[in-house]
Amino acid sequence: MPTFPVLIAFGLVAFGLVVTPGPNMIYLVSRSLSQGPRAGLISLTGVGLGFIIYMLSAAFGITAIIIAVPYAYDALRLAGATYLLHLAWQALKPGGRSPFVVRELPKDSPRKLIVMGLVTNLLNPKAAMLYLALLPQFIDPSQGSVLSQAIALGSLQIVISLTVNGIIAVSAGTIAMFLAKNPRWLRMQRWFMGAVLAGLAFNMLRESRS
């Protein structure tokens, strides 16, 4: 099992990524604003299923890669750092779009909402890179089963993501009104998250060279 400091560190990374606007957040917020919080929460069920698929695929895949490829860790770290820098630029570049801008979506059935949430997450590059490039750097083969560590870390990420996204989906209307009245707060949030993501990326690059 991962050590407590590793769980805390990975939890902070997972939290930082989930509060950075991406396809999942944009879809869930848009669904909540156009069809109500209940529709957003139903869609979140599909997003959760997508994370479970990613977690299990990554857990078994990472185990195989670490056994078969001696330098897999460094390659995955470099890929993860590159993607974090990309996310940092997306947060900092001029003209960034807020996910709380209302998008009109058709009213769909619960079954379709779940399917759309699942598809949105499976096609989400941020989710893919989290599991394929970021998660492996928190796994230490000397701490026991790589598979069990991957599942433990993945489960932690799922809990954090569903909790944060659930709160955002329920509160989307209130948050949208607050940001409309306080656009400066949104700019501050973008700069803060961009700096955090860039810092994580450079730390990963430094560790890769050691």
Rosetta constraint file for C-alpha pairs under 8 A:
AtomPair CA 1 CA 143 HARMONIC 6.43 0.50
AtomPair CA 1 CA 144 HARMONIC 6.40 0.50
AtomPair CA 1 CA 145 HARMONIC 7.28 0.50
AtomPair CA 1 CA 148 HARMONIC 6.40 0.50
AtomPair CA 1 CA 149 HARMONIC 5.10 0.50
AtomPair CA 1 CA 152 HARMONIC 7.19 0.50
AtomPair CA 2 CA 6 HARMONIC 6.07 0.50
AtomPair CA 2 CA 7 HARMONIC 6.39 0.50
AtomPair CA 2 CA 139 HARMONIC 7.13 0.50
AtomPair CA 2 CA 140 HARMONIC 7.66 0.50
AtomPair CA 2 CA 143 HARMONIC 6.75 0.50
AtomPair CA 2 CA 149 HARMONIC 5.64 0.50
AtomPair CA 2 CA 152 HARMONIC 7.51 0.50
AtomPair CA 2 CA 153 HARMONIC 7.65 0.50
AtomPair CA 3 CA 7 HARMONIC 6.35 0.50
AtomPair CA 3 CA 143 HARMONIC 7.97 0.50
AtomPair CA 4 CA 8 HARMONIC 6.26 0.50
AtomPair CA 5 CA 9 HARMONIC 6.11 0.50
AtomPair CA 6 CA 10 HARMONIC 6.03 0.50
AtomPair CA 6 CA 138 HARMONIC 6.45 0.50
AtomPair CA 7 CA 11 HARMONIC 5.88 0.50
AtomPair CA 7 CA 153 HARMONIC 6.91 0.50
AtomPair CA 7 CA 156 HARMONIC 7.95 0.50
AtomPair CA 8 CA 12 HARMONIC 6.22 0.50
AtomPair CA 9 CA 13 HARMONIC 6.45 0.50
AtomPair CA 10 CA 14 HARMONIC 6.08 0.50
AtomPair CA 10 CA 135 HARMONIC 7.77 0.50
AtomPair CA 10 CA 138 HARMONIC 6.95 0.50
AtomPair CA 10 CA 153 HARMONIC 7.29 0.50
AtomPair CA 10 CA 157 HARMONIC 7.97 0.50
AtomPair CA 11 CA 15 HARMONIC 6.04 0.50
AtomPair CA 11 CA 156 HARMONIC 6.86 0.50
AtomPair CA 11 CA 157 HARMONIC 6.59 0.50
AtomPair CA 11 CA 160 HARMONIC 7.48 0.50
AtomPair CA 12 CA 16 HARMONIC 6.05 0.50
AtomPair CA 13 CA 17 HARMONIC 6.25 0.50
AtomPair CA 14 CA 18 HARMONIC 6.19 0.50
AtomPair CA 14 CA 157 HARMONIC 5.69 0.50
AtomPair CA 14 CA 160 HARMONIC 7.06 0.50
AtomPair CA 14 CA 161 HARMONIC 7.37 0.50
AtomPair CA 15 CA 19 HARMONIC 6.31 0.50
AtomPair CA 15 CA 157 HARMONIC 7.92 0.50
AtomPair CA 15 CA 160 HARMONIC 6.48 0.50
AtomPair CA 15 CA 161 HARMONIC 7.12 0.50
AtomPair CA 16 CA 20 HARMONIC 6.44 0.50
AtomPair CA 16 CA 193 HARMONIC 7.10 0.50
AtomPair CA 16 CA 196 HARMONIC 7.82 0.50
AtomPair CA 16 CA 197 HARMONIC 7.63 0.50
AtomPair CA 18 CA 25 HARMONIC 7.94 0.50
AtomPair CA 18 CA 161 HARMONIC 5.86 0.50
AtomPair CA 18 CA 164 HARMONIC 7.22 0.50
AtomPair CA 18 CA 165 HARMONIC 7.55 0.50
AtomPair CA 19 CA 164 HARMONIC 7.53 0.50
AtomPair CA 20 CA 91 HARMONIC 7.67 0.50
AtomPair CA 20 CA 193 HARMONIC 6.88 0.50
AtomPair CA 21 CA 25 HARMONIC 5.82 0.50
AtomPair CA 21 CA 26 HARMONIC 6.72 0.50
AtomPair CA 21 CA 98 HARMONIC 7.52 0.50
AtomPair CA 21 CA 99 HARMONIC 6.40 0.50
AtomPair CA 22 CA 26 HARMONIC 6.09 0.50
AtomPair CA 22 CA 99 HARMONIC 8.00 0.50
AtomPair CA 22 CA 124 HARMONIC 7.92 0.50
AtomPair CA 22 CA 126 HARMONIC 7.36 0.50
AtomPair CA 23 CA 27 HARMONIC 6.04 0.50
AtomPair CA 23 CA 120 HARMONIC 6.82 0.50
AtomPair CA 23 CA 121 HARMONIC 7.45 0.50
AtomPair CA 23 CA 124 HARMONIC 6.15 0.50
AtomPair CA 24 CA 28 HARMONIC 6.09 0.50
AtomPair CA 24 CA 47 HARMONIC 7.36 0.50
AtomPair CA 24 CA 117 HARMONIC 7.62 0.50
AtomPair CA 24 CA 120 HARMONIC 6.42 0.50
AtomPair CA 24 CA 121 HARMONIC 6.12 0.50
AtomPair CA 24 CA 124 HARMONIC 7.25 0.50
AtomPair CA 25 CA 29 HARMONIC 5.90 0.50
AtomPair CA 25 CA 99 HARMONIC 6.81 0.50
AtomPair CA 25 CA 165 HARMONIC 6.89 0.50
AtomPair CA 26 CA 30 HARMONIC 5.98 0.50
AtomPair CA 26 CA 99 HARMONIC 4.72 0.50
AtomPair CA 26 CA 100 HARMONIC 7.38 0.50
AtomPair CA 27 CA 31 HARMONIC 6.02 0.50
AtomPair CA 27 CA 117 HARMONIC 7.81 0.50
AtomPair CA 27 CA 120 HARMONIC 7.70 0.50
AtomPair CA 28 CA 32 HARMONIC 6.10 0.50
AtomPair CA 28 CA 40 HARMONIC 5.23 0.50
AtomPair CA 28 CA 41 HARMONIC 7.87 0.50
AtomPair CA 28 CA 43 HARMONIC 6.71 0.50
AtomPair CA 28 CA 44 HARMONIC 6.98 0.50
AtomPair CA 28 CA 117 HARMONIC 7.88 0.50
AtomPair CA 28 CA 165 HARMONIC 7.72 0.50
AtomPair CA 28 CA 169 HARMONIC 6.11 0.50
AtomPair CA 29 CA 33 HARMONIC 6.06 0.50
AtomPair CA 29 CA 40 HARMONIC 6.90 0.50
AtomPair CA 29 CA 99 HARMONIC 6.74 0.50
AtomPair CA 29 CA 100 HARMONIC 6.37 0.50
AtomPair CA 29 CA 168 HARMONIC 7.18 0.50
AtomPair CA 29 CA 169 HARMONIC 5.56 0.50
AtomPair CA 29 CA 172 HARMONIC 5.88 0.50
AtomPair CA 30 CA 34 HARMONIC 6.04 0.50
AtomPair CA 30 CA 99 HARMONIC 7.50 0.50
AtomPair CA 30 CA 100 HARMONIC 7.18 0.50
AtomPair CA 30 CA 101 HARMONIC 7.70 0.50
AtomPair CA 30 CA 102 HARMONIC 6.04 0.50
AtomPair CA 30 CA 103 HARMONIC 5.52 0.50
AtomPair CA 30 CA 104 HARMONIC 7.34 0.50
AtomPair CA 30 CA 105 HARMONIC 7.32 0.50
AtomPair CA 31 CA 35 HARMONIC 5.61 0.50
AtomPair CA 31 CA 36 HARMONIC 6.95 0.50
AtomPair CA 31 CA 37 HARMONIC 7.80 0.50
AtomPair CA 31 CA 39 HARMONIC 6.41 0.50
AtomPair CA 31 CA 40 HARMONIC 5.39 0.50
AtomPair CA 31 CA 43 HARMONIC 7.92 0.50
AtomPair CA 31 CA 105 HARMONIC 6.75 0.50
AtomPair CA 32 CA 36 HARMONIC 4.42 0.50
AtomPair CA 32 CA 37 HARMONIC 4.53 0.50
AtomPair CA 32 CA 38 HARMONIC 7.17 0.50
AtomPair CA 32 CA 39 HARMONIC 5.99 0.50
AtomPair CA 32 CA 40 HARMONIC 4.54 0.50
AtomPair CA 32 CA 41 HARMONIC 7.97 0.50
AtomPair CA 32 CA 169 HARMONIC 5.81 0.50
AtomPair CA 32 CA 170 HARMONIC 7.26 0.50
AtomPair CA 32 CA 172 HARMONIC 6.59 0.50
AtomPair CA 32 CA 173 HARMONIC 7.84 0.50
AtomPair CA 33 CA 37 HARMONIC 7.27 0.50
AtomPair CA 33 CA 102 HARMONIC 6.45 0.50
AtomPair CA 33 CA 103 HARMONIC 7.81 0.50
AtomPair CA 33 CA 172 HARMONIC 6.53 0.50
AtomPair CA 33 CA 173 HARMONIC 6.17 0.50
AtomPair CA 34 CA 102 HARMONIC 7.31 0.50
AtomPair CA 34 CA 103 HARMONIC 7.04 0.50
AtomPair CA 34 CA 104 HARMONIC 5.85 0.50
AtomPair CA 34 CA 105 HARMONIC 6.10 0.50
AtomPair CA 34 CA 106 HARMONIC 7.97 0.50
AtomPair CA 34 CA 107 HARMONIC 7.90 0.50
AtomPair CA 35 CA 39 HARMONIC 5.99 0.50
AtomPair CA 35 CA 40 HARMONIC 7.72 0.50
AtomPair CA 35 CA 105 HARMONIC 7.73 0.50
AtomPair CA 35 CA 107 HARMONIC 6.18 0.50
AtomPair CA 36 CA 40 HARMONIC 6.69 0.50
AtomPair CA 37 CA 41 HARMONIC 6.27 0.50
AtomPair CA 37 CA 169 HARMONIC 5.81 0.50
AtomPair CA 37 CA 170 HARMONIC 4.88 0.50
AtomPair CA 37 CA 171 HARMONIC 7.70 0.50
AtomPair CA 37 CA 172 HARMONIC 7.71 0.50
AtomPair CA 38 CA 42 HARMONIC 6.22 0.50
AtomPair CA 38 CA 170 HARMONIC 7.63 0.50
AtomPair CA 39 CA 43 HARMONIC 6.11 0.50
AtomPair CA 39 CA 110 HARMONIC 7.27 0.50
AtomPair CA 39 CA 113 HARMONIC 7.10 0.50
AtomPair CA 40 CA 44 HARMONIC 6.18 0.50
AtomPair CA 40 CA 166 HARMONIC 7.89 0.50
AtomPair CA 40 CA 169 HARMONIC 5.48 0.50
AtomPair CA 40 CA 170 HARMONIC 7.37 0.50
AtomPair CA 41 CA 45 HARMONIC 6.68 0.50
AtomPair CA 41 CA 166 HARMONIC 6.25 0.50
AtomPair CA 41 CA 169 HARMONIC 6.55 0.50
AtomPair CA 41 CA 170 HARMONIC 7.50 0.50
AtomPair CA 42 CA 46 HARMONIC 7.31 0.50
AtomPair CA 42 CA 110 HARMONIC 6.45 0.50
AtomPair CA 42 CA 113 HARMONIC 6.36 0.50
AtomPair CA 42 CA 114 HARMONIC 6.10 0.50
AtomPair CA 43 CA 47 HARMONIC 6.62 0.50
AtomPair CA 43 CA 110 HARMONIC 7.77 0.50
AtomPair CA 43 CA 113 HARMONIC 4.84 0.50
AtomPair CA 43 CA 114 HARMONIC 4.77 0.50
AtomPair CA 43 CA 115 HARMONIC 7.73 0.50
AtomPair CA 43 CA 116 HARMONIC 6.97 0.50
AtomPair CA 43 CA 117 HARMONIC 4.81 0.50
AtomPair CA 43 CA 118 HARMONIC 7.88 0.50
AtomPair CA 44 CA 48 HARMONIC 6.15 0.50
AtomPair CA 44 CA 114 HARMONIC 7.20 0.50
AtomPair CA 44 CA 117 HARMONIC 6.16 0.50
AtomPair CA 44 CA 162 HARMONIC 7.13 0.50
AtomPair CA 44 CA 165 HARMONIC 7.50 0.50
AtomPair CA 44 CA 166 HARMONIC 7.11 0.50
AtomPair CA 45 CA 49 HARMONIC 6.40 0.50
AtomPair CA 45 CA 114 HARMONIC 5.94 0.50
AtomPair CA 45 CA 117 HARMONIC 7.11 0.50
AtomPair CA 45 CA 118 HARMONIC 7.82 0.50
AtomPair CA 46 CA 50 HARMONIC 6.33 0.50
AtomPair CA 46 CA 113 HARMONIC 7.43 0.50
AtomPair CA 46 CA 114 HARMONIC 4.23 0.50
AtomPair CA 46 CA 115 HARMONIC 5.89 0.50
AtomPair CA 46 CA 116 HARMONIC 6.98 0.50
AtomPair CA 46 CA 117 HARMONIC 4.34 0.50
AtomPair CA 46 CA 118 HARMONIC 4.08 0.50
AtomPair CA 46 CA 119 HARMONIC 7.75 0.50
AtomPair CA 46 CA 121 HARMONIC 7.94 0.50
AtomPair CA 47 CA 51 HARMONIC 6.44 0.50
AtomPair CA 47 CA 114 HARMONIC 7.56 0.50
AtomPair CA 47 CA 117 HARMONIC 4.75 0.50
AtomPair CA 47 CA 118 HARMONIC 4.78 0.50
AtomPair CA 47 CA 119 HARMONIC 7.86 0.50
AtomPair CA 47 CA 120 HARMONIC 7.24 0.50
AtomPair CA 47 CA 121 HARMONIC 5.44 0.50
AtomPair CA 48 CA 52 HARMONIC 6.37 0.50
AtomPair CA 48 CA 118 HARMONIC 7.42 0.50
AtomPair CA 48 CA 158 HARMONIC 6.90 0.50
AtomPair CA 48 CA 162 HARMONIC 6.76 0.50
AtomPair CA 49 CA 53 HARMONIC 6.36 0.50
AtomPair CA 49 CA 118 HARMONIC 6.22 0.50
AtomPair CA 50 CA 54 HARMONIC 6.28 0.50
AtomPair CA 50 CA 117 HARMONIC 7.97 0.50
AtomPair CA 50 CA 118 HARMONIC 5.06 0.50
AtomPair CA 50 CA 119 HARMONIC 7.45 0.50
AtomPair CA 50 CA 121 HARMONIC 5.58 0.50
AtomPair CA 50 CA 122 HARMONIC 5.59 0.50
AtomPair CA 51 CA 55 HARMONIC 5.96 0.50
AtomPair CA 51 CA 121 HARMONIC 7.26 0.50
AtomPair CA 51 CA 122 HARMONIC 7.84 0.50
AtomPair CA 51 CA 127 HARMONIC 7.49 0.50
AtomPair CA 51 CA 158 HARMONIC 6.49 0.50
AtomPair CA 52 CA 56 HARMONIC 6.18 0.50
AtomPair CA 52 CA 158 HARMONIC 7.65 0.50
AtomPair CA 53 CA 57 HARMONIC 6.09 0.50
AtomPair CA 54 CA 58 HARMONIC 5.90 0.50
AtomPair CA 54 CA 122 HARMONIC 7.77 0.50
AtomPair CA 54 CA 127 HARMONIC 7.77 0.50
AtomPair CA 54 CA 128 HARMONIC 7.10 0.50
AtomPair CA 54 CA 131 HARMONIC 6.79 0.50
AtomPair CA 55 CA 59 HARMONIC 5.91 0.50
AtomPair CA 55 CA 131 HARMONIC 6.70 0.50
AtomPair CA 55 CA 150 HARMONIC 7.63 0.50
AtomPair CA 55 CA 151 HARMONIC 6.68 0.50
AtomPair CA 55 CA 154 HARMONIC 5.53 0.50
AtomPair CA 55 CA 155 HARMONIC 7.72 0.50
AtomPair CA 56 CA 60 HARMONIC 6.35 0.50
AtomPair CA 56 CA 151 HARMONIC 7.15 0.50
AtomPair CA 57 CA 61 HARMONIC 5.95 0.50
AtomPair CA 58 CA 62 HARMONIC 5.60 0.50
AtomPair CA 58 CA 131 HARMONIC 6.00 0.50
AtomPair CA 58 CA 132 HARMONIC 6.18 0.50
AtomPair CA 58 CA 150 HARMONIC 7.69 0.50
AtomPair CA 59 CA 63 HARMONIC 6.30 0.50
AtomPair CA 59 CA 146 HARMONIC 7.80 0.50
AtomPair CA 59 CA 147 HARMONIC 5.45 0.50
AtomPair CA 59 CA 148 HARMONIC 7.98 0.50
AtomPair CA 59 CA 150 HARMONIC 5.12 0.50
AtomPair CA 59 CA 151 HARMONIC 6.15 0.50
AtomPair CA 60 CA 64 HARMONIC 6.43 0.50
AtomPair CA 60 CA 147 HARMONIC 6.43 0.50
AtomPair CA 61 CA 65 HARMONIC 6.18 0.50
AtomPair CA 62 CA 66 HARMONIC 6.05 0.50
AtomPair CA 62 CA 132 HARMONIC 7.67 0.50
AtomPair CA 62 CA 136 HARMONIC 6.98 0.50
AtomPair CA 62 CA 146 HARMONIC 7.92 0.50
AtomPair CA 62 CA 147 HARMONIC 7.89 0.50
AtomPair CA 63 CA 67 HARMONIC 6.44 0.50
AtomPair CA 63 CA 146 HARMONIC 5.88 0.50
AtomPair CA 63 CA 147 HARMONIC 6.00 0.50
AtomPair CA 64 CA 68 HARMONIC 6.13 0.50
AtomPair CA 65 CA 69 HARMONIC 5.55 0.50
AtomPair CA 65 CA 72 HARMONIC 6.62 0.50
AtomPair CA 66 CA 70 HARMONIC 6.68 0.50
AtomPair CA 66 CA 72 HARMONIC 6.11 0.50
AtomPair CA 66 CA 73 HARMONIC 7.34 0.50
AtomPair CA 71 CA 75 HARMONIC 6.60 0.50
AtomPair CA 72 CA 76 HARMONIC 6.10 0.50
AtomPair CA 73 CA 77 HARMONIC 6.06 0.50
AtomPair CA 73 CA 136 HARMONIC 6.96 0.50
AtomPair CA 73 CA 137 HARMONIC 6.66 0.50
AtomPair CA 74 CA 78 HARMONIC 6.13 0.50
AtomPair CA 74 CA 208 HARMONIC 5.57 0.50
AtomPair CA 75 CA 79 HARMONIC 6.28 0.50
AtomPair CA 76 CA 80 HARMONIC 6.07 0.50
AtomPair CA 76 CA 132 HARMONIC 7.27 0.50
AtomPair CA 76 CA 133 HARMONIC 4.70 0.50
AtomPair CA 76 CA 134 HARMONIC 7.24 0.50
AtomPair CA 76 CA 136 HARMONIC 7.15 0.50
AtomPair CA 76 CA 137 HARMONIC 7.59 0.50
AtomPair CA 77 CA 81 HARMONIC 6.05 0.50
AtomPair CA 77 CA 133 HARMONIC 6.11 0.50
AtomPair CA 77 CA 134 HARMONIC 6.71 0.50
AtomPair CA 77 CA 136 HARMONIC 7.83 0.50
AtomPair CA 77 CA 137 HARMONIC 6.36 0.50
AtomPair CA 77 CA 204 HARMONIC 6.30 0.50
AtomPair CA 77 CA 205 HARMONIC 7.19 0.50
AtomPair CA 77 CA 208 HARMONIC 6.57 0.50
AtomPair CA 78 CA 82 HARMONIC 6.13 0.50
AtomPair CA 78 CA 204 HARMONIC 7.38 0.50
AtomPair CA 78 CA 205 HARMONIC 6.40 0.50
AtomPair CA 78 CA 208 HARMONIC 7.10 0.50
AtomPair CA 79 CA 83 HARMONIC 6.30 0.50
AtomPair CA 79 CA 133 HARMONIC 5.91 0.50
AtomPair CA 80 CA 84 HARMONIC 6.18 0.50
AtomPair CA 80 CA 129 HARMONIC 6.58 0.50
AtomPair CA 80 CA 130 HARMONIC 7.51 0.50
AtomPair CA 80 CA 133 HARMONIC 4.58 0.50
AtomPair CA 80 CA 134 HARMONIC 5.17 0.50
AtomPair CA 80 CA 201 HARMONIC 7.46 0.50
AtomPair CA 80 CA 204 HARMONIC 7.95 0.50
AtomPair CA 81 CA 85 HARMONIC 6.27 0.50
AtomPair CA 81 CA 134 HARMONIC 7.99 0.50
AtomPair CA 81 CA 200 HARMONIC 7.51 0.50
AtomPair CA 81 CA 201 HARMONIC 4.28 0.50
AtomPair CA 81 CA 202 HARMONIC 6.94 0.50
AtomPair CA 81 CA 204 HARMONIC 5.89 0.50
AtomPair CA 81 CA 205 HARMONIC 6.33 0.50
AtomPair CA 82 CA 86 HARMONIC 6.36 0.50
AtomPair CA 82 CA 201 HARMONIC 6.97 0.50
AtomPair CA 83 CA 87 HARMONIC 6.27 0.50
AtomPair CA 83 CA 129 HARMONIC 7.25 0.50
AtomPair CA 84 CA 88 HARMONIC 6.13 0.50
AtomPair CA 84 CA 197 HARMONIC 5.71 0.50
AtomPair CA 84 CA 198 HARMONIC 6.48 0.50
AtomPair CA 84 CA 200 HARMONIC 7.39 0.50
AtomPair CA 84 CA 201 HARMONIC 5.50 0.50
AtomPair CA 85 CA 89 HARMONIC 6.24 0.50
AtomPair CA 85 CA 197 HARMONIC 6.70 0.50
AtomPair CA 85 CA 198 HARMONIC 5.41 0.50
AtomPair CA 85 CA 201 HARMONIC 6.02 0.50
AtomPair CA 86 CA 90 HARMONIC 6.27 0.50
AtomPair CA 87 CA 91 HARMONIC 6.29 0.50
AtomPair CA 87 CA 194 HARMONIC 7.30 0.50
AtomPair CA 87 CA 197 HARMONIC 7.07 0.50
AtomPair CA 88 CA 92 HARMONIC 6.24 0.50
AtomPair CA 88 CA 193 HARMONIC 7.14 0.50
AtomPair CA 88 CA 194 HARMONIC 4.13 0.50
AtomPair CA 88 CA 195 HARMONIC 6.84 0.50
AtomPair CA 88 CA 196 HARMONIC 7.90 0.50
AtomPair CA 88 CA 197 HARMONIC 5.39 0.50
AtomPair CA 88 CA 198 HARMONIC 5.61 0.50
AtomPair CA 89 CA 93 HARMONIC 5.62 0.50
AtomPair CA 89 CA 194 HARMONIC 6.73 0.50
AtomPair CA 90 CA 96 HARMONIC 7.16 0.50
AtomPair CA 90 CA 194 HARMONIC 7.86 0.50
AtomPair CA 91 CA 96 HARMONIC 6.76 0.50
AtomPair CA 91 CA 190 HARMONIC 5.18 0.50
AtomPair CA 91 CA 191 HARMONIC 6.82 0.50
AtomPair CA 91 CA 193 HARMONIC 6.98 0.50
AtomPair CA 91 CA 194 HARMONIC 5.27 0.50
AtomPair CA 92 CA 96 HARMONIC 7.51 0.50
AtomPair CA 92 CA 190 HARMONIC 6.12 0.50
AtomPair CA 92 CA 191 HARMONIC 5.82 0.50
AtomPair CA 92 CA 194 HARMONIC 5.76 0.50
AtomPair CA 97 CA 101 HARMONIC 7.91 0.50
AtomPair CA 98 CA 186 HARMONIC 7.94 0.50
AtomPair CA 100 CA 172 HARMONIC 7.08 0.50
AtomPair CA 100 CA 175 HARMONIC 7.52 0.50
AtomPair CA 100 CA 176 HARMONIC 5.25 0.50
AtomPair CA 101 CA 176 HARMONIC 7.18 0.50
AtomPair CA 108 CA 112 HARMONIC 6.05 0.50
AtomPair CA 108 CA 113 HARMONIC 6.23 0.50
AtomPair CA 109 CA 113 HARMONIC 6.17 0.50
AtomPair CA 110 CA 114 HARMONIC 6.29 0.50
AtomPair CA 111 CA 115 HARMONIC 6.37 0.50
AtomPair CA 112 CA 116 HARMONIC 5.98 0.50
AtomPair CA 113 CA 117 HARMONIC 6.10 0.50
AtomPair CA 114 CA 118 HARMONIC 6.16 0.50
AtomPair CA 115 CA 119 HARMONIC 6.13 0.50
AtomPair CA 116 CA 120 HARMONIC 5.94 0.50
AtomPair CA 117 CA 121 HARMONIC 6.27 0.50
AtomPair CA 118 CA 122 HARMONIC 6.16 0.50
AtomPair CA 119 CA 123 HARMONIC 6.12 0.50
AtomPair CA 120 CA 124 HARMONIC 6.12 0.50
AtomPair CA 121 CA 127 HARMONIC 6.91 0.50
AtomPair CA 122 CA 127 HARMONIC 7.60 0.50
AtomPair CA 122 CA 128 HARMONIC 7.69 0.50
AtomPair CA 124 CA 128 HARMONIC 6.56 0.50
AtomPair CA 125 CA 129 HARMONIC 6.08 0.50
AtomPair CA 126 CA 130 HARMONIC 6.07 0.50
AtomPair CA 127 CA 131 HARMONIC 6.52 0.50
AtomPair CA 128 CA 132 HARMONIC 5.99 0.50
AtomPair CA 129 CA 133 HARMONIC 5.17 0.50
AtomPair CA 129 CA 134 HARMONIC 6.55 0.50
AtomPair CA 130 CA 134 HARMONIC 4.87 0.50
AtomPair CA 130 CA 135 HARMONIC 6.06 0.50
AtomPair CA 131 CA 135 HARMONIC 5.15 0.50
AtomPair CA 131 CA 136 HARMONIC 7.49 0.50
AtomPair CA 131 CA 154 HARMONIC 7.72 0.50
AtomPair CA 132 CA 136 HARMONIC 7.05 0.50
AtomPair CA 133 CA 137 HARMONIC 7.60 0.50
AtomPair CA 134 CA 138 HARMONIC 7.62 0.50
AtomPair CA 135 CA 139 HARMONIC 7.13 0.50
AtomPair CA 135 CA 150 HARMONIC 7.34 0.50
AtomPair CA 135 CA 153 HARMONIC 7.45 0.50
AtomPair CA 135 CA 154 HARMONIC 7.82 0.50
AtomPair CA 136 CA 150 HARMONIC 7.63 0.50
AtomPair CA 139 CA 146 HARMONIC 6.63 0.50
AtomPair CA 139 CA 149 HARMONIC 6.35 0.50
AtomPair CA 139 CA 150 HARMONIC 6.92 0.50
AtomPair CA 140 CA 144 HARMONIC 7.60 0.50
AtomPair CA 140 CA 146 HARMONIC 7.22 0.50
AtomPair CA 141 CA 145 HARMONIC 6.61 0.50
AtomPair CA 141 CA 146 HARMONIC 5.73 0.50
AtomPair CA 144 CA 148 HARMONIC 7.94 0.50
AtomPair CA 144 CA 149 HARMONIC 7.68 0.50
AtomPair CA 145 CA 149 HARMONIC 6.33 0.50
AtomPair CA 146 CA 150 HARMONIC 6.13 0.50
AtomPair CA 147 CA 151 HARMONIC 6.25 0.50
AtomPair CA 148 CA 152 HARMONIC 6.07 0.50
AtomPair CA 149 CA 153 HARMONIC 6.12 0.50
AtomPair CA 150 CA 154 HARMONIC 5.89 0.50
AtomPair CA 151 CA 155 HARMONIC 5.92 0.50
AtomPair CA 152 CA 156 HARMONIC 6.33 0.50
AtomPair CA 153 CA 157 HARMONIC 6.32 0.50
AtomPair CA 154 CA 158 HARMONIC 6.24 0.50
AtomPair CA 155 CA 159 HARMONIC 6.28 0.50
AtomPair CA 156 CA 160 HARMONIC 6.28 0.50
AtomPair CA 157 CA 161 HARMONIC 5.98 0.50
AtomPair CA 158 CA 162 HARMONIC 5.98 0.50
AtomPair CA 159 CA 163 HARMONIC 6.02 0.50
AtomPair CA 160 CA 164 HARMONIC 6.11 0.50
AtomPair CA 161 CA 165 HARMONIC 5.88 0.50
AtomPair CA 162 CA 166 HARMONIC 5.67 0.50
AtomPair CA 163 CA 167 HARMONIC 6.28 0.50
AtomPair CA 164 CA 168 HARMONIC 6.22 0.50
AtomPair CA 165 CA 169 HARMONIC 5.95 0.50
AtomPair CA 166 CA 170 HARMONIC 6.22 0.50
AtomPair CA 167 CA 171 HARMONIC 6.03 0.50
AtomPair CA 168 CA 172 HARMONIC 5.44 0.50
AtomPair CA 168 CA 175 HARMONIC 7.95 0.50
AtomPair CA 171 CA 175 HARMONIC 6.07 0.50
AtomPair CA 172 CA 176 HARMONIC 5.96 0.50
AtomPair CA 173 CA 177 HARMONIC 6.36 0.50
AtomPair CA 174 CA 178 HARMONIC 6.25 0.50
AtomPair CA 175 CA 179 HARMONIC 6.15 0.50
AtomPair CA 176 CA 180 HARMONIC 6.13 0.50
AtomPair CA 177 CA 181 HARMONIC 6.44 0.50
AtomPair CA 178 CA 182 HARMONIC 6.02 0.50
AtomPair CA 179 CA 183 HARMONIC 5.28 0.50
AtomPair CA 179 CA 185 HARMONIC 7.03 0.50
AtomPair CA 179 CA 186 HARMONIC 6.62 0.50
AtomPair CA 182 CA 186 HARMONIC 7.45 0.50
AtomPair CA 183 CA 187 HARMONIC 6.73 0.50
AtomPair CA 184 CA 188 HARMONIC 6.31 0.50
AtomPair CA 185 CA 189 HARMONIC 6.18 0.50
AtomPair CA 186 CA 190 HARMONIC 6.25 0.50
AtomPair CA 187 CA 191 HARMONIC 6.32 0.50
AtomPair CA 188 CA 192 HARMONIC 6.10 0.50
AtomPair CA 189 CA 193 HARMONIC 6.10 0.50
AtomPair CA 190 CA 194 HARMONIC 5.96 0.50
AtomPair CA 191 CA 195 HARMONIC 6.12 0.50
AtomPair CA 192 CA 196 HARMONIC 6.26 0.50
AtomPair CA 193 CA 197 HARMONIC 6.07 0.50
AtomPair CA 194 CA 198 HARMONIC 6.10 0.50
AtomPair CA 195 CA 199 HARMONIC 6.06 0.50
AtomPair CA 196 CA 200 HARMONIC 6.27 0.50
AtomPair CA 197 CA 201 HARMONIC 6.21 0.50
AtomPair CA 198 CA 202 HARMONIC 6.26 0.50
AtomPair CA 199 CA 203 HARMONIC 6.19 0.50
AtomPair CA 200 CA 204 HARMONIC 6.24 0.50
AtomPair CA 201 CA 205 HARMONIC 6.31 0.50
AtomPair CA 202 CA 206 HARMONIC 6.15 0.50
AtomPair CA 203 CA 207 HARMONIC 6.28 0.50
AtomPair CA 204 CA 208 HARMONIC 6.20 0.50
AtomPair CA 205 CA 209 HARMONIC 6.59 0.50
AtomPair CA 206 CA 210 HARMONIC 6.67 0.50
